[in-house]
Amino acid sequence: MTRLDIKLELPDSLADQAKEAGLLEPKALQSMLREAVRNRRHARRVEARQKIADAGVAPISMEDIQAEIEADRTERRHR
């Protein structure tokens, strides 16, 4: 486990509300960070899918992917 000491500067009213809501407790902060990480990963996937769609790249089927993997493995074995 990594220990981080974080110093925040918040407006007094926000700090009071966050403390009252229990949001400054370690478990609450961990939960918020996990959610933020998940949201960013999701946003990056959506952005990547959009870039692929905008580029006009045709989707690849699972069968095509598996065929590429098998071809690569065969090629590596013969090297």
QUIQUIRA-V733710 format. One record per residue. N is the residue number from 0. RES is the residue in one small letter. SS is DSSP state (alpha for helix, beta for strand, coil for the rest). Layout:
n: {N	N}
res: {RES	RES}
ss: {SS	SS}
//
This chain:
n: {0	1	2	3	4	5	6	7	8	9	10	11	12	13	14	15	16	17	18	19	20	21	22	23	24	25	26	27	28	29	30	31	32	33	34	35	36	37	38	39	40	41	42	43	44	45	46	47	48	49	50	51	52	53	54	55	56	57	58	59	60	61	62	63	64	65	66	67	68	69	70	71	72	73	74	75	76	77	78}
res: {m	t	r	l	d	i	k	l	e	l	p	d	s	l	a	d	q	a	k	e	a	g	l	l	e	p	k	a	l	q	s	m	l	r	e	a	v	r	n	r	r	h	a	r	r	v	e	a	r	q	k	i	a	d	a	g	v	a	p	i	s	m	e	d	i	q	a	e	i	e	a	d	r	t	e	r	r	h	r}
ss: {coil	coil	coil	coil	coil	coil	coil	coil	coil	coil	coil	alpha	alpha	alpha	alpha	alpha	alpha	alpha	alpha	alpha	coil	coil	coil	coil	coil	alpha	alpha	alpha	alpha	alpha	alpha	alpha	alpha	alpha	alpha	alpha	alpha	alpha	alpha	alpha	alpha	alpha	alpha	alpha	alpha	alpha	alpha	alpha	alpha	alpha	alpha	alpha	alpha	alpha	coil	coil	coil	coil	coil	coil	coil	alpha	alpha	alpha	alpha	alpha	alpha	alpha	alpha	alpha	alpha	alpha	alpha	alpha	alpha	alpha	alpha	coil	coil}
//
